[in-house]
């Protein structure tokens, strides 16, 4: 007989550890199956939103170039694939620029404005993207 539960049945311990290992293995398999492939599961994770400004509006009319805000880790190839998926248009060229964070001083408190990564996507003359 065990005093204060110091000696326990070894069969119960073995069953508990086996059940824990099975549950952990199932969780790991589910995580690995979802993360196989590129870091982007969909085009929505590469392109955040269109960047609509006066300058980008002029560029879209004159140069047939459209500007988008993209995620920090997106590359030119991923942006081009996302444009093909979302808008069914093949881009001719993609340029990417980083807009850095800026210091802000307001009401006696210091802070930072958020930086943005943007992509300028050039299309053929016949192709167009319409934003609602």
DSSP file (Angstrom, degrees, kcal/mol; ACC not computed):
  #  RESIDUE AA STRUCTURE BP1 BP2  ACC     N-H-->O    O-->H-N    N-H-->O    O-->H-N    TCO  KAPPA ALPHA  PHI   PSI    X-CA   Y-CA   Z-CA
    1    1 A X              0   0    0      0, 0.0     2,-0.3     0, 0.0     0, 0.0   0.000 360.0 360.0 360.0 140.4    0.0    0.0    0.0
    2    2 A X        -     0   0    0      5,-0.2     2,-0.7     4,-0.0     3,-0.2  -0.584 360.0-135.6 -85.7 140.3    1.3    3.5   -0.9
    3    3 A X  S >  S-     0   0    0     -2,-0.3     3,-1.4     1,-0.2     4,-0.1  -0.861  86.0 -19.5 -95.9 117.3    1.8    6.1    1.7
    4    4 A X  T 3  S-     0   0    0     -2,-0.7    -1,-0.2     1,-0.3    -2,-0.0   0.772 120.5 -65.4  56.1  30.0    0.4    9.4    0.6
    5    5 A X  T 3  S+     0   0    0     -3,-0.2    -1,-0.3     2,-0.1     3,-0.1   0.720  97.2 133.1  73.7  22.4    0.5    8.3   -3.0
    6    6 A X    <   +     0   0    0     -3,-1.4     2,-0.6     1,-0.2    -2,-0.1   0.854  68.5  50.0 -74.7 -33.2    4.3    8.0   -3.4
    7    7 A X  S    S+     0   0    0     -4,-0.1     2,-0.3     3,-0.0    -1,-0.2  -0.924  75.1 175.4-107.1 119.7    4.1    4.5   -5.0
    8    8 A X        -     0   0    0     -2,-0.6     2,-0.3    -3,-0.1    -2,-0.0  -0.779  41.4 -85.3-118.7 165.2    1.7    4.3   -7.9
    9    9 A X     >  -     0   0    0     -2,-0.3     4,-1.3     1,-0.2     3,-0.3  -0.525  30.7-146.6 -69.4 128.6    0.8    1.6  -10.3
   10   10 A X  H  > S+     0   0    0     -2,-0.3     4,-2.1     1,-0.2    -1,-0.2   0.767  95.2  62.9 -70.4 -25.6    3.3    1.7  -13.2
   11   11 A X  H  > S+     0   0    0      2,-0.2     4,-2.2     1,-0.2    -1,-0.2   0.909 102.0  49.9 -65.6 -41.1    0.6    0.5  -15.7
   12   12 A X  H  > S+     0   0    0     -3,-0.3     4,-2.2     1,-0.2    -1,-0.2   0.905 110.5  50.4 -64.1 -40.8   -1.4    3.7  -15.1
   13   13 A X  H  X S+     0   0    0     -4,-1.3     4,-2.3     1,-0.2    -1,-0.2   0.918 110.0  50.0 -62.5 -43.2    1.6    5.9  -15.6
   14   14 A X  H  X S+     0   0    0     -4,-2.1     4,-2.1     1,-0.2    -1,-0.2   0.898 110.5  49.6 -64.3 -40.6    2.4    4.1  -18.9
   15   15 A X  H  X S+     0   0    0     -4,-2.2     4,-2.2     2,-0.2    -1,-0.2   0.903 110.7  50.1 -65.1 -41.2   -1.1    4.5  -20.2
   16   16 A X  H  X S+     0   0    0     -4,-2.2     4,-2.1     1,-0.2    -2,-0.2   0.918 111.3  47.6 -64.4 -43.8   -1.2    8.2  -19.3
   17   17 A X  H  X S+     0   0    0     -4,-2.3     4,-2.3     1,-0.2    -1,-0.2   0.887 111.3  51.5 -67.1 -37.1    2.1    8.9  -21.1
   18   18 A X  H  X S+     0   0    0     -4,-2.1     4,-2.0     2,-0.2    -1,-0.2   0.915 110.0  48.6 -64.7 -42.2    1.0    7.0  -24.2
   19   19 A X  H  X S+     0   0    0     -4,-2.2     4,-1.9     1,-0.2    -1,-0.2   0.890 111.7  49.9 -66.6 -37.1   -2.2    8.9  -24.5
   20   20 A X  H  X S+     0   0    0     -4,-2.1     4,-2.4     1,-0.2    -1,-0.2   0.908 109.9  50.9 -65.4 -41.8   -0.4   12.2  -24.1
   21   21 A X  H  X S+     0   0    0     -4,-2.3     4,-2.3     1,-0.2    -2,-0.2   0.879 109.3  50.8 -64.2 -38.1    2.1   11.3  -26.8
   22   22 A X  H  X S+     0   0    0     -4,-2.0     4,-2.1     2,-0.2    -1,-0.2   0.918 111.3  47.7 -66.0 -43.2   -0.7   10.3  -29.2
   23   23 A X  H  X S+     0   0    0     -4,-1.9     4,-2.0     2,-0.2    -2,-0.2   0.914 113.2  48.0 -64.2 -43.3   -2.5   13.7  -28.6
   24   24 A X  H  X S+     0   0    0     -4,-2.4     4,-2.2     1,-0.2    -2,-0.2   0.898 110.4  51.9 -64.7 -40.7    0.8   15.6  -29.1
   25   25 A X  H  X S+     0   0    0     -4,-2.3     4,-2.1     1,-0.2    -1,-0.2   0.886 108.5  51.2 -64.0 -38.7    1.6   13.7  -32.3
   26   26 A X  H  X S+     0   0    0     -4,-2.1     4,-2.0     2,-0.2    -1,-0.2   0.905 109.9  49.6 -64.7 -41.0   -1.8   14.5  -33.7
   27   27 A X  H  X S+     0   0    0     -4,-2.0     4,-2.2     1,-0.2    -2,-0.2   0.912 110.6  49.9 -63.6 -42.3   -1.4   18.2  -33.0
   28   28 A X  H  X S+     0   0    0     -4,-2.2     4,-2.4     1,-0.2    -1,-0.2   0.906 109.4  51.4 -64.3 -41.6    2.0   18.2  -34.7
   29   29 A X  H  X S+     0   0    0     -4,-2.1     4,-2.0     1,-0.2    -1,-0.2   0.896 109.9  49.6 -62.7 -40.5    0.7   16.5  -37.8
   30   30 A X  H  X S+     0   0    0     -4,-2.0     4,-1.3     2,-0.2    -1,-0.2   0.914 112.2  47.9 -64.9 -42.3   -2.1   19.0  -38.1
   31   31 A X  H  X S+     0   0    0     -4,-2.2     4,-1.3     1,-0.2    -2,-0.2   0.910 112.4  48.7 -65.2 -42.6    0.3   22.0  -37.8
   32   32 A X  H  < S+     0   0    0     -4,-2.4     4,-0.4     1,-0.2    -1,-0.2   0.871 107.5  54.5 -66.9 -37.2    2.7   20.5  -40.3
   33   33 A X  H  < S+     0   0    0     -4,-2.0     3,-0.4     1,-0.2    -1,-0.2   0.838 110.0  46.8 -68.4 -30.7    0.1   19.8  -42.9
   34   34 A X  H  < S+     0   0    0     -4,-1.3    -1,-0.2     1,-0.2    -2,-0.2   0.757 112.2  49.5 -81.6 -23.3   -1.2   23.4  -42.9
   35   35 A X  S  < S+     0   0    0     -4,-1.3     2,-0.2    -5,-0.1    -1,-0.2   0.329  79.1 119.8 -99.8   9.0    2.3   25.0  -43.1
   36   36 A X        +     0   0    0     -3,-0.4     2,-0.3    -4,-0.4    -3,-0.0  -0.533  68.3  17.5 -73.0 138.4    3.6   23.0  -46.1
   37   37 A X  S    S-     0   0    0     -2,-0.2     4,-0.1     2,-0.0    -3,-0.0  -0.725 112.7  -6.9 103.1-153.5    4.5   25.1  -49.0
   38   38 A X  S    S-     0   0    0     -2,-0.3     0, 0.0     2,-0.2     0, 0.0  -0.178  70.5-106.3 -75.4 172.0    5.1   28.8  -49.1
   39   39 A X  S    S+     0   0    0      2,-0.0     2,-0.6     1,-0.0    -1,-0.1   0.651 102.8  75.7 -73.8 -14.2    4.5   31.1  -46.1
   40   40 A X        -     0   0    0      1,-0.1    -2,-0.2    -5,-0.0     3,-0.1  -0.877  54.3-176.0-103.6 123.8    1.4   32.5  -47.8
   41   41 A X  S    S+     0   0    0     -2,-0.6     2,-0.3     1,-0.1    -1,-0.1   0.771  74.3   9.0 -84.3 -27.7   -1.7   30.4  -47.8
   42   42 A X  S >  S-     0   0    0      1,-0.1     3,-0.9     0, 0.0     4,-0.5  -0.922  76.5-106.7-145.9 169.8   -3.7   32.9  -49.9
   43   43 A X  G >> S+     0   0    0     -2,-0.3     4,-1.9     1,-0.2     3,-0.8   0.759 110.3  70.9 -70.3 -24.5   -3.2   36.0  -51.9
   44   44 A X  G 34 S+     0   0    0      1,-0.2    -1,-0.2     2,-0.2    38,-0.0   0.770  92.5  56.6 -66.0 -24.5   -5.0   38.0  -49.3
   45   45 A X  G <4 S+     0   0    0     -3,-0.9    -1,-0.2     1,-0.1    26,-0.2   0.749 108.7  46.0 -80.0 -21.8   -2.0   37.6  -46.9
   46   46 A X  T <4 S+     0   0    0     -3,-0.8    25,-1.9    -4,-0.5     2,-0.6   0.897 113.6  47.8 -83.5 -44.3    0.4   39.2  -49.4
   47   47 A X  E  <  -A   70   0A   0     -4,-1.9    23,-0.2    23,-0.2    -1,-0.2  -0.875  60.9-179.8-103.2 121.1   -1.7   42.2  -50.5
   48   48 A X  E     -     0   0A   0     21,-2.4     2,-0.3    -2,-0.6    22,-0.2   0.942  60.8 -38.3 -83.7 -52.4   -3.2   44.1  -47.6
   49   49 A X  E     -A   69   0A   0     20,-1.4    20,-3.4     2,-0.0    -1,-0.3  -0.976  62.6 -87.8-166.2 158.2   -5.1   46.9  -49.5
   50   50 A X  E     -A   68   0A   0     -2,-0.3     2,-0.9    18,-0.3    18,-0.3  -0.553  37.8-132.0 -72.3 143.9   -4.9   49.2  -52.5
   51   51 A X        -     0   0    0     16,-2.3     2,-0.8    -2,-0.2    16,-0.3  -0.845  25.2-168.3-100.7 101.6   -3.1   52.5  -51.7
   52   52 A X        +     0   0    0     -2,-0.9     2,-0.3     4,-0.1     3,-0.0  -0.818  24.6 139.4-100.5 108.2   -5.4   55.2  -53.1
   53   53 A X     >  -     0   0    0     -2,-0.8     4,-2.0     1,-0.1     5,-0.1  -0.821  65.0-100.4-134.3 174.4   -3.7   58.6  -53.3
   54   54 A X  H  > S+     0   0    0     -2,-0.3     4,-2.0     2,-0.2     5,-0.2   0.916 122.9  49.1 -64.5 -41.9   -3.7   61.4  -55.8
   55   55 A X  H  > S+     0   0    0      1,-0.2     4,-2.1     2,-0.2    -1,-0.2   0.907 111.6  47.8 -65.5 -42.2   -0.3   60.3  -57.1
   56   56 A X  H  > S+     0   0    0      1,-0.2     4,-1.9     2,-0.2    -1,-0.2   0.833 109.0  55.3 -70.3 -29.9   -1.3   56.7  -57.5
   57   57 A X  H  X S+     0   0    0     -4,-2.0     4,-1.4     2,-0.2    -1,-0.2   0.908 108.7  47.0 -65.9 -42.1   -4.5   57.8  -59.3
   58   58 A X  H  X S+     0   0    0     -4,-2.0     4,-2.7     1,-0.2     5,-0.4   0.903 111.7  51.4 -64.1 -41.0   -2.5   59.8  -61.8
   59   59 A X  H  X>S+     0   0    0     -4,-2.1     4,-1.8     1,-0.2     6,-1.4   0.863 106.7  54.0 -65.7 -35.3   -0.1   56.8  -62.3
   60   60 A X  H  <5S+     0   0    0     -4,-1.9     4,-0.2     4,-0.3    -1,-0.2   0.851 114.5  41.1 -69.0 -31.9   -3.0   54.4  -62.9
   61   61 A X  H  <5S+     0   0    0     -4,-1.4    -2,-0.2    -5,-0.1    -1,-0.2   0.911 126.8  29.9 -79.7 -43.9   -4.4   56.7  -65.6
   62   62 A X  H  <5S+     0   0    0     -4,-2.7    -3,-0.2    -5,-0.1    -2,-0.2   0.921 135.7  21.6 -84.2 -46.4   -1.1   57.6  -67.4
   63   63 A X  T  <5S-     0   0    0     -4,-1.8    60,-0.2    -5,-0.4    -3,-0.2   0.483  94.4-122.8-103.4  -4.8    1.2   54.6  -66.8
   64   64 A X      < +     0   0    0     -5,-0.7    59,-2.3     1,-0.2     2,-0.4   0.916  64.9 143.3  56.7  45.2   -1.4   51.9  -66.1
   65   65 A X  E     - B   0 122A   0     -6,-1.4     2,-0.4    57,-0.2    57,-0.2  -0.951  35.1-160.4-117.9 135.3    0.3   51.3  -62.7
   66   66 A X  E     - B   0 121A   0     55,-2.8    55,-3.5    -2,-0.4     2,-0.4  -0.920   8.4-142.0-119.8 142.3   -1.5   50.4  -59.5
   67   67 A X  E     + B   0 120A   0     -2,-0.4   -16,-2.3   -16,-0.3     2,-0.3  -0.865  20.1 178.0-110.5 135.4   -0.2   50.8  -56.0
   68   68 A X  E     -AB  50 119A   0     51,-2.6    51,-2.9    -2,-0.4     2,-0.5  -0.965  29.7-126.2-132.4 148.0   -0.9   48.4  -53.1
   69   69 A X  E     -AB  49 118A   0    -20,-3.4   -21,-2.4    -2,-0.3   -20,-1.4  -0.830  38.7-172.5 -87.8 133.2    0.2   48.1  -49.5
   70   70 A X  E     -AB  47 117A   0     47,-2.9    47,-0.6    -2,-0.5   -23,-0.2  -0.760  27.6 -85.6-124.6 168.5    1.7   44.7  -48.9
   71   71 A X    >   -     0   0    0    -25,-1.9     3,-1.3    -2,-0.2    -1,-0.1  -0.313  41.1-110.8 -72.4 159.5    2.9   42.7  -46.0
   72   72 A X  T 3  S+     0   0    0      1,-0.3    -1,-0.1    -2,-0.0   -26,-0.0   0.800 115.2  44.7 -61.7 -31.8    6.5   43.2  -44.7
   73   73 A X  T 3  S+     0   0    0      2,-0.0    -1,-0.3   -27,-0.0     2,-0.1   0.370  85.4 118.2 -98.2   5.9    7.7   39.8  -45.8
   74   74 A X    <   -     0   0    0     -3,-1.3     2,-0.2   -28,-0.2    -4,-0.1  -0.466  47.2-156.2 -76.3 143.8    6.1   39.8  -49.3
   75   75 A X     >  -     0   0    0     -2,-0.1     4,-2.1     1,-0.1     5,-0.2  -0.589  32.8 -99.2-109.6 175.2    8.4   39.6  -52.3
   76   76 A X  H  > S+     0   0    0      1,-0.2     4,-2.4     2,-0.2     5,-0.2   0.906 122.3  50.7 -62.1 -42.7    7.9   40.7  -55.9
   77   77 A X  H  > S+     0   0    0      1,-0.2     4,-2.3     2,-0.2    -1,-0.2   0.908 110.3  49.0 -63.4 -41.9    7.0   37.1  -57.1
   78   78 A X  H  > S+     0   0    0      1,-0.2     4,-2.0     2,-0.2    -1,-0.2   0.875 111.2  50.0 -66.5 -36.8    4.5   36.7  -54.3
   79   79 A X  H  X S+     0   0    0     -4,-2.1     4,-2.3     2,-0.2    -2,-0.2   0.915 110.0  50.6 -66.5 -42.6    2.8   40.0  -55.1
   80   80 A X  H  X S+     0   0    0     -4,-2.4     4,-2.0     1,-0.2    11,-0.3   0.911 111.4  48.0 -62.0 -42.6    2.7   39.1  -58.8
   81   81 A X  H  X S+     0   0    0     -4,-2.3     4,-2.1     1,-0.2    -1,-0.2   0.893 111.0  51.4 -63.9 -39.4    1.0   35.7  -58.0
   82   82 A X  H  X S+     0   0    0     -4,-2.0     4,-2.9     2,-0.2     5,-0.3   0.885 108.2  51.0 -66.3 -38.7   -1.5   37.5  -55.7
   83   83 A X  H  X S+     0   0    0     -4,-2.3     4,-2.2     1,-0.2     6,-0.7   0.908 110.0  50.4 -64.5 -41.3   -2.4   40.0  -58.4
   84   84 A X  H  X S+     0   0    0     -4,-2.0     4,-0.9     4,-0.2    -2,-0.2   0.905 115.0  44.1 -61.8 -41.1   -3.0   37.1  -60.8
   85   85 A X  H  < S+     0   0    0     -4,-2.1    -2,-0.2     2,-0.1    -1,-0.2   0.943 121.5  35.5 -69.4 -48.6   -5.2   35.3  -58.3
   86   86 A X  H  < S+     0   0    0     -4,-2.9    -3,-0.2     1,-0.2    -2,-0.2   0.916 132.6  21.9 -76.3 -44.7   -7.3   38.3  -57.0
   87   87 A X  H  < S-     0   0    0     -4,-2.2    -3,-0.2    -5,-0.3    -1,-0.2   0.443  91.5-127.8-109.2  -2.1   -7.7   40.4  -60.2
   88   88 A X     <  +     0   0    0     -4,-0.9     2,-0.4    -5,-0.5    -4,-0.2   0.867  69.9 121.7  57.4  39.6   -7.2   37.8  -63.0
   89   89 A X        -     0   0    0     -6,-0.7     2,-0.6    38,-0.1    -1,-0.2  -0.996  61.0-132.9-134.6 136.3   -4.6   40.1  -64.6
   90   90 A X        -     0   0    0     -2,-0.4    34,-0.4    -3,-0.1     2,-0.1  -0.809  24.4-136.9 -92.0 118.8   -0.9   39.3  -65.4
   91   91 A X        -     0   0    0     -2,-0.6    32,-0.2   -11,-0.3     3,-0.1  -0.469   7.6-155.7 -74.7 146.1    1.4   42.1  -64.2
   92   92 A X  S    S+     0   0    0     30,-2.9     2,-0.3     1,-0.3    31,-0.2   0.868  77.6   1.5 -82.6 -42.5    4.3   43.2  -66.5
   93   93 A X  E     -C  122   0A   0     29,-1.2    29,-3.0     2,-0.0     2,-0.4  -0.993  59.4-156.8-148.8 148.0    6.5   44.6  -63.8
   94   94 A X  E     -C  121   0A   0     -2,-0.3     2,-0.4    27,-0.2    27,-0.2  -0.994   7.9-171.0-130.5 125.6    6.4   44.9  -60.0
   95   95 A X  E     -C  120   0A   0     25,-2.6    25,-3.1    -2,-0.4     2,-0.4  -0.938   7.3-161.1-112.9 139.5    8.4   47.5  -58.0
   96   96 A X  E     +C  119   0A   0     -2,-0.4     2,-0.3    23,-0.2    23,-0.2  -0.968  10.6 176.5-123.3 135.3    8.6   47.4  -54.2
   97   97 A X  E     -C  118   0A   0     21,-2.6    21,-2.7    -2,-0.4     2,-0.5  -0.980  23.4-134.2-134.1 149.5    9.6   50.2  -51.8
   98   98 A X  E     -C  117   0A   0     -2,-0.3     2,-0.7    19,-0.2    19,-0.2  -0.897  10.0-156.0-100.6 127.5    9.7   50.5  -48.0
   99   99 A X  E     -C  116   0A   0     17,-3.7    17,-2.0    -2,-0.5    -2,-0.0  -0.924  27.2-134.5 -99.9 114.5    8.2   53.6  -46.5
  100  100 A X        -     0   0    0     -2,-0.7     2,-0.1    15,-0.2    16,-0.1  -0.132  17.9 -96.8 -72.5 163.2   10.0   53.9  -43.1
  101  101 A X        -     0   0    0     14,-0.1     2,-0.4    11,-0.0    13,-0.2  -0.391  39.3-148.2 -69.2 154.4    8.5   54.7  -39.7
  102  102 A X  E     -D  113   0B   0     11,-0.6    11,-2.9    -2,-0.1     2,-0.2  -0.963  15.6-110.7-128.9 146.9    8.6   58.3  -38.5
  103  103 A X  E     -D  112   0B   0     -2,-0.4     2,-0.4     9,-0.2     9,-0.2  -0.520  32.4-163.0 -73.7 139.8    8.9   59.8  -35.1
  104  104 A X  E     -D  111   0B   0      7,-2.7     7,-2.4    -2,-0.2     2,-0.5  -0.981  11.2-168.3-125.8 137.9    5.8   61.6  -33.8
  105  105 A X  E     +D  110   0B   0     -2,-0.4     2,-0.4     5,-0.2     5,-0.2  -0.950  22.0 159.9-125.8 109.0    5.6   64.1  -31.0
  106  106 A X  E >   -D  109   0B   0      3,-2.4     3,-1.7    -2,-0.5    -2,-0.1  -0.991  63.5 -12.2-137.8 127.8    2.0   64.8  -29.9
  107  107 A X  T 3  S-     0   0    0     -2,-0.4    -1,-0.1     1,-0.3     3,-0.1   0.847 127.0 -52.9  54.9  39.8    0.7   66.3  -26.7
  108  108 A X  T 3  S+     0   0    0      1,-0.2     2,-0.4    -3,-0.0    -1,-0.3   0.524 116.3 109.7  79.1   5.3    4.0   65.8  -24.9
  109  109 A X  E <   -D  106   0B   0     -3,-1.7    -3,-2.4     0, 0.0     2,-0.3  -0.926  58.6-140.4-118.6 140.8    4.3   62.2  -25.8
  110  110 A X  E     +D  105   0B   0     -2,-0.4     2,-0.3    -5,-0.2    -5,-0.2  -0.711  34.6 143.3 -96.3 147.8    6.7   60.6  -28.2
  111  111 A X  E     -D  104   0B   0     -7,-2.4    -7,-2.7    -2,-0.3     2,-0.4  -0.908  39.9-103.8-161.9-171.5    5.7   57.8  -30.5
  112  112 A X  E     -D  103   0B   0     -2,-0.3     2,-0.3    -9,-0.2    -9,-0.2  -0.981  18.6-135.0-130.7 140.5    6.1   56.2  -33.9
  113  113 A X  E     -D  102   0B   0    -11,-2.9   -11,-0.6    -2,-0.4     2,-0.2  -0.701  42.5 -98.3 -86.2 149.2    3.9   56.2  -37.0
  114  114 A X        -     0   0    0     -2,-0.3     2,-0.1   -13,-0.2    -1,-0.1  -0.473  33.7-133.9 -72.8 134.3    3.7   52.8  -38.6
  115  115 A X        -     0   0    0     -2,-0.2     2,-0.3   -14,-0.1   -15,-0.2  -0.436  20.5-152.2 -80.4 161.9    5.9   52.2  -41.6
  116  116 A X  E     - C   0  99A   0    -17,-2.0   -17,-3.7    -2,-0.1     2,-0.5  -0.966  12.9-144.4-136.7 148.2    4.5   50.6  -44.8
  117  117 A X  E     -BC  70  98A   0    -47,-0.6   -47,-2.9    -2,-0.3     2,-0.3  -0.973  28.5-171.2-110.1 127.7    5.8   48.4  -47.6
  118  118 A X  E     -BC  69  97A   0    -21,-2.7   -21,-2.6    -2,-0.5     2,-0.4  -0.887  13.5-153.6-124.4 153.6    4.2   49.3  -50.9
  119  119 A X  E     -BC  68  96A   0    -51,-2.9   -51,-2.6    -2,-0.3     2,-0.6  -0.980   5.5-152.5-125.3 134.7    4.2   47.7  -54.4
  120  120 A X  E     -BC  67  95A   0    -25,-3.1   -25,-2.6    -2,-0.4     2,-0.5  -0.943  17.0-161.3-106.0 119.6    3.6   49.4  -57.7
  121  121 A X  E     -BC  66  94A   0    -55,-3.5   -55,-2.8    -2,-0.6     2,-0.4  -0.898   1.8-155.1-108.4 122.0    2.2   46.9  -60.2
  122  122 A X  E     -BC  65  93A   0    -29,-3.0   -30,-2.9    -2,-0.5   -29,-1.2  -0.810  14.2-171.1 -97.9 135.1    2.5   47.8  -63.9
  123  123 A X        -     0   0    0    -59,-2.3   -32,-0.1    -2,-0.4   -34,-0.0  -0.708  30.2 -88.1-117.9 169.3   -0.1   46.2  -66.4
  124  124 A X        -     0   0    0    -34,-0.4     3,-0.4    -2,-0.2    -1,-0.1  -0.273  46.6-103.6 -68.5 165.2   -0.5   46.0  -70.1
  125  125 A X  S    S+     0   0    0      1,-0.2    -1,-0.1     3,-0.0   -61,-0.0   0.842 120.2  47.7 -62.3 -34.6   -2.3   48.9  -71.9
  126  126 A X  S    S+     0   0    0      2,-0.0    -1,-0.2     0, 0.0     2,-0.2   0.755  96.3  86.8 -79.9 -24.4   -5.5   46.8  -72.3
  127  127 A X        +     0   0    0     -3,-0.4     2,-0.3   -37,-0.1    -4,-0.1  -0.488  54.3 178.8 -81.9 146.4   -5.7   45.5  -68.7
  128  128 A X        -     0   0    0     -2,-0.2     2,-0.4     2,-0.0    -4,-0.0  -0.989  20.9-150.3-143.6 151.5   -7.4   47.4  -65.9
  129  129 A X        -     0   0    0     -2,-0.3     2,-0.5     2,-0.0   -42,-0.0  -0.992  16.4-155.3-119.7 129.4   -8.1   46.9  -62.2
  130  130 A X        -     0   0    0     -2,-0.4     2,-0.4   -43,-0.1    -2,-0.0  -0.916   1.9-158.8-109.9 129.2  -11.2   48.5  -60.8
  131  131 A X              0   0    0     -2,-0.5    -2,-0.0     1,-0.1     0, 0.0  -0.851 360.0 360.0-101.3 139.0  -11.4   49.4  -57.1
  132  132 A X              0   0    0     -2,-0.4    -1,-0.1     0, 0.0    -2,-0.0   0.450 360.0 360.0 -91.3 360.0  -14.9   49.8  -55.6
